[in-house]
Amino acid sequence: MKEIKLFIDGEFKTSSKTYVTTNPANGEAVATVYLPSDSDIDGAVDAAERAFHSHEWRSMDQNKRADLLEAISEKMKERRNELTELEIADSGSCVRKAKADIHNAASYFKVLAGQLRKFQFEVKDESASRAGFSQNYKIYEPVGVCAQIIPWNFPLVMAAWKIGPVIASGCTTVLKSAQETPVTAMILAEILKDVGLPNGVVNIITGGAHEGERLLSNSKVRKIAFTGSTQVGSKIMEKAGKNLQNLSLELGGKSANIILDDADLSMAVDGALYGFLYHSGQACTSGTRLFVEEKIYPEFKSALIKRIADVKVGVPTDPATGYGPVINQKQFERILNYIEITKTEGGKLLYGGERASEGELSKGFYIRPTLFEVTPDNTIFNEEIFGPVLAITPVKNEAEAIKLANKSIFGLAGAVWSKNPERAKRVAKQLETGMVWINEYHLLNPGMPFGGYKQSGIGREMGEEGLKSYLEVKHLWVSDCDERAKKPWFDAIF
């Protein structure tokens, strides 16, 4: 069983309080984890502040920081088998998904290194400058000490998305992993130490609501970056407002997946299933609202029900498994409650809707993939479930699909399926959401921004926008006028 310590100021430390994490697939113990005390959390922030103001970190060349990012990527690849095994046990990720997560996290560090080498931290604005009057520059500088909180569904990927731009920008941080899934974040801490990241630049702890609140309330924290539910994000935003802290929030979603009547049906069926079943529906971008044009609806629905039976529900370590457990008892019961609510409301159950408990599955939190035919009045049409439940709604035409897709407080992702690229782009551009796929789902590009509209968040991660979210921009005015007589504005006070 692993022992997960606190990583503070470059050292691995214990505390007086521990708990044990368990595998959601079978209930077996995974790790003994040390919870930080309030003084541990404060000490981690102090370490981050010291590191931020240290000459070693503040003077480090951007190419040297890029070297560190590339070294982290390589170390992650070297430890990919260990990381995959631990990610499966800790989060219930299926083996294929876990392998992809390790690859994607490592790739992000490498892509970010390339972006950092080309990023201009000082830019002369020629349009604002005029010879004989002034030269004007934009100077990008690190925000400062950050507090970052990540969720349990993609533990290593989320840690990479948060820590990467901290190193690239020259900030420092205290990252809190989810209490349910702290293991791979601590392996990442070992890697950071191995590559020679200066002490205190990245500190990693774990914990729940109390630990998170203690961290975010520290007056030395200048930026908060949070990934999680909209409800918690709203509370964080309210508290951050009192101190006017810089804020990035990646929150909930209820993404629309639109199947137009000229779509390739076999591809769209697989895409619809992948869109809501990936990681047992525990992805913020999940396409959990499916809109299908009436012309093809009967054929599509029949194909969808037939095809879903080919998705293997099984233990995560089996390479044939495409669909594993949900994270814990609380989430398991929450999802089953949504299913019962939908039945009570008159939603038409097309498939699933129950626990999967045969054989080894009886040891874990497995729910069968569930399809409901619903109207916009049903609860699951509007609320994020974070589980394997799909709300299907037929629509008259693309205009109705767009209207219903935008009928949501969320705006994180979405997709459009059509053989006509121009038609698909026309629909995609009208969706009020931060990301839209055409004839695809869930794929992300580390060089492009990720984030949502409306109550799905504030700010962006990845891409140049993600790096800039950790930077302040300073206007530097350099006078190009060296004669007092040519400065009549001084005469305003003389």
TAFEN-V30650 format. One record per residue. N is the residue number from 0. PHI is phi in whole degrees, 0 to 359 (none if undefined). PSI is psi in degrees with one decimal (* if undefined). Layout:
n: (N/N)
phi: (PHI/PHI)
psi: (PSI/PSI)
This chain:
n: (0/1/2/3/4/5/6/7/8/9/10/11/12/13/14/15/16/17/18/19/20/21/22/23/24/25/26/27/28/29/30/31/32/33/34/35/36/37/38/39/40/41/42/43/44/45/46/47/48/49/50/51/52/53/54/55/56/57/58/59/60/61/62/63/64/65/66/67/68/69/70/71/72/73/74/75/76/77/78/79/80/81/82/83/84/85/86/87/88/89/90/91/92/93/94/95/96/97/98/99/100/101/102/103/104/105/106/107/108/109/110/111/112/113/114/115/116/117/118/119/120/121/122/123/124/125/126/127/128/129/130/131/132/133/134/135/136/137/138/139/140/141/142/143/144/145/146/147/148/149/150/151/152/153/154/155/156/157/158/159/160/161/162/163/164/165/166/167/168/169/170/171/172/173/174/175/176/177/178/179/180/181/182/183/184/185/186/187/188/189/190/191/192/193/194/195/196/197/198/199/200/201/202/203/204/205/206/207/208/209/210/211/212/213/214/215/216/217/218/219/220/221/222/223/224/225/226/227/228/229/230/231/232/233/234/235/236/237/238/239/240/241/242/243/244/245/246/247/248/249/250/251/252/253/254/255/256/257/258/259/260/261/262/263/264/265/266/267/268/269/270/271/272/273/274/275/276/277/278/279/280/281/282/283/284/285/286/287/288/289/290/291/292/293/294/295/296/297/298/299/300/301/302/303/304/305/306/307/308/309/310/311/312/313/314/315/316/317/318/319/320/321/322/323/324/325/326/327/328/329/330/331/332/333/334/335/336/337/338/339/340/341/342/343/344/345/346/347/348/349/350/351/352/353/354/355/356/357/358/359/360/361/362/363/364/365/366/367/368/369/370/371/372/373/374/375/376/377/378/379/380/381/382/383/384/385/386/387/388/389/390/391/392/393/394/395/396/397/398/399/400/401/402/403/404/405/406/407/408/409/410/411/412/413/414/415/416/417/418/419/420/421/422/423/424/425/426/427/428/429/430/431/432/433/434/435/436/437/438/439/440/441/442/443/444/445/446/447/448/449/450/451/452/453/454/455/456/457/458/459/460/461/462/463/464/465/466/467/468/469/470/471/472/473/474/475/476/477/478/479/480/481/482/483/484/485/486/487/488/489/490/491/492/493)
phi: (none/289/241/254/262/276/246/229/55/82/237/266/232/260/214/274/235/228/211/240/271/232/282/293/278/212/79/284/294/251/206/267/238/268/271/283/280/300/290/296/295/298/295/294/295/299/296/295/292/299/296/299/269/288/298/303/276/294/265/292/297/297/291/292/295/296/300/298/299/293/294/299/302/293/296/295/296/297/256/300/294/297/297/298/301/288/294/297/293/281/247/77/294/292/300/292/293/297/300/296/297/296/299/293/295/296/297/299/300/289/297/297/300/296/295/296/298/264/291/262/278/225/231/280/268/294/290/266/262/213/302/85/234/200/248/237/232/256/248/261/231/296/297/136/284/247/239/235/232/242/269/265/281/227/304/284/300/295/297/296/299/275/287/308/291/298/293/297/277/94/282/225/206/242/258/254/282/292/299/286/223/266/288/289/296/284/295/298/299/299/294/300/292/298/277/91/298/305/304/88/295/234/241/231/230/226/140/251/297/298/297/295/296/298/296/289/277/292/292/278/280/261/223/243/235/230/238/170/286/296/299/291/301/296/293/296/298/298/290/295/298/293/255/52/278/300/220/233/230/245/243/287/208/212/286/266/240/254/254/281/289/252/285/287/297/296/290/293/297/297/295/294/291/299/299/246/260/305/53/56/78/265/227/296/272/311/275/267/242/251/250/233/296/304/303/248/301/301/294/294/299/297/293/295/296/291/287/296/292/276/280/279/269/194/290/299/283/280/301/280/289/251/205/244/279/273/293/198/301/300/292/304/291/298/294/298/294/298/298/294/300/295/299/297/283/94/297/272/283/260/194/73/86/207/286/260/223/285/56/296/294/295/275/235/259/255/232/296/307/234/244/234/268/225/247/297/277/288/302/287/287/251/256/286/263/61/197/277/233/249/261/253/222/286/230/292/201/293/297/290/299/296/299/288/299/277/278/200/283/261/196/266/213/176/210/227/243/195/280/257/301/292/296/297/294/299/291/301/293/266/275/273/204/283/212/227/262/245/55/199/204/70/290/236/247/297/271/242/288/229/168/234/269/50/276/270/141/223/88/224/244/64/66/296/297/294/294/295/292/255/236/265/251/249/271/254/259/244/295/248/242/251/238/302/295/268/241/295/295/296/293/297/244/246)
psi: (135.2/154.5/116.9/111.4/176.2/142.8/101.0/125.6/39.1/5.2/148.2/123.8/154.0/177.1/179.9/-5.6/128.7/164.6/171.9/129.0/152.6/155.3/120.6/-13.1/-26.5/0.0/3.1/148.7/138.3/-46.9/149.1/127.0/136.1/125.4/138.6/144.6/172.0/-38.6/-31.4/-43.9/-46.0/-39.3/-35.6/-41.1/-41.1/-40.0/-41.1/-38.1/-42.8/-43.8/-40.3/-38.1/-0.7/146.2/-38.6/-43.2/-44.5/-28.8/-0.9/129.2/145.8/-30.4/-32.6/-40.1/-37.0/-37.5/-41.4/-43.7/-43.0/-37.1/-38.7/-44.4/-45.8/-40.5/-37.0/-40.1/-39.3/-31.9/21.3/-39.2/-43.9/-45.9/-40.5/-47.6/-43.0/-36.2/-37.1/-49.8/-37.2/-40.6/-5.7/13.1/138.7/153.9/-38.9/-39.2/-42.6/-42.9/-42.1/-38.2/-43.3/-43.8/-46.1/-38.3/-44.5/-41.3/-37.3/-44.4/-39.1/-43.8/-42.3/-36.5/-42.9/-40.3/-40.0/-39.7/-29.1/-11.7/136.0/110.9/-11.4/120.4/122.7/127.5/102.3/-33.4/-26.2/-9.2/151.2/125.4/135.4/-4.7/-64.4/153.4/133.1/133.1/148.8/123.0/123.1/123.3/150.6/142.9/-44.5/-142.5/130.1/152.6/122.8/135.3/127.8/157.7/-176.7/-8.7/-34.3/70.7/-49.5/-40.9/-45.0/-37.8/-41.1/-44.7/-31.5/-47.7/-35.6/-56.1/-22.7/-48.7/-43.1/-38.5/-22.8/11.3/-177.1/166.3/159.1/115.5/130.6/115.8/163.4/142.1/-29.2/-29.2/69.7/-1.4/-55.0/-24.8/-34.0/-29.9/-38.3/-37.0/-41.1/-40.1/-42.3/-40.0/-40.8/-37.0/-4.9/23.2/130.7/144.0/137.4/-13.3/-45.1/123.9/138.8/126.2/178.2/-176.2/-177.0/-144.8/-42.2/-47.6/-39.0/-44.1/-40.2/-43.6/-47.9/-23.8/-5.7/126.6/-14.2/-10.5/122.1/-23.5/139.8/130.4/119.7/135.7/125.0/-153.6/155.2/-37.5/-47.3/-39.2/-37.6/-40.8/-39.8/-42.2/-39.7/-44.7/-38.8/-30.4/-30.1/-31.7/3.3/47.0/144.0/140.9/134.6/127.7/123.7/109.8/-150.4/172.9/157.5/67.0/144.3/135.0/112.0/122.1/106.3/161.3/-7.5/20.1/155.1/106.6/-43.0/-40.2/-41.0/-35.5/-49.3/-39.1/-38.0/-40.9/-44.5/-38.2/-31.7/-12.1/-13.8/128.9/41.9/32.5/7.3/54.2/134.4/-24.7/0.1/136.1/77.7/-1.9/114.7/119.5/125.5/130.0/140.7/-34.0/-35.6/3.0/-50.3/-43.9/-42.3/-45.7/-42.6/-43.4/-37.1/-46.1/-38.6/-42.1/-31.4/-24.7/-16.4/-8.3/119.1/119.6/121.8/-173.5/143.1/-27.4/-12.0/118.9/-21.5/-15.5/131.0/-5.1/116.7/-153.7/164.9/169.7/-39.2/177.7/-42.4/-47.3/-38.8/-48.9/-35.2/-44.7/-45.5/-33.8/-41.0/-38.3/-44.4/-39.2/-43.9/-39.5/-44.4/-36.2/-5.3/10.0/140.9/113.7/120.3/-25.6/145.9/-134.3/22.2/171.0/144.8/119.6/12.7/142.0/-131.0/-20.2/-20.5/-17.4/-13.6/-172.7/74.1/134.6/132.9/143.3/134.4/128.6/129.6/138.0/122.0/172.4/169.9/-10.7/-16.2/145.7/-43.5/-9.2/-28.6/-29.5/142.4/127.4/-35.9/50.0/-179.9/59.1/123.0/129.2/115.5/132.7/123.1/146.6/151.1/-42.0/-178.1/-30.9/-41.4/-36.7/-44.5/-44.0/-47.2/-34.6/-39.8/-4.4/69.9/149.1/-13.2/163.0/60.5/-52.4/-179.5/172.2/155.0/134.0/121.2/148.4/-9.8/102.5/-39.1/-39.5/-43.7/-42.4/-36.5/-43.0/-45.2/-39.7/-18.5/-2.7/132.3/77.1/154.4/-18.0/136.1/130.0/146.0/120.7/38.4/169.1/147.8/-17.0/138.5/149.4/117.1/-14.5/-0.8/153.1/149.2/129.0/178.8/165.4/170.9/-133.5/14.4/-0.1/-179.5/129.4/-178.6/153.4/158.9/168.3/-176.5/-35.0/-37.4/-39.4/-44.4/-22.9/-12.9/12.7/142.7/147.5/128.7/133.1/118.5/114.6/122.1/115.5/134.6/19.2/112.1/17.7/127.1/-34.6/-21.9/12.3/67.8/-19.4/-23.4/-27.9/-9.6/-21.4/1.0/*)
